[in-house]
């Protein structure tokens, strides 16, 4: 047996991309919730800011993951 430590395999780019897509969804949902809190006056910010946050959150949660997936899709072989 060798006394050398085992080397980590190369990082998987698919796993990193999957985690980025999930982080995008999570951030979008957080923005939607924050926007709703502003709209319903639980957080003291202008109501217009709440609508903007809500719309940006919807785009982040529903549209951007598919845009990223399409951009990172493997080319046909």
Secondary structure as UniProt FT lines:
FT   HELIX           13..39
FT   TURN            40..41
FT   HELIX           47..58
FT   HELIX           59..63
FT   HELIX           64..72
//
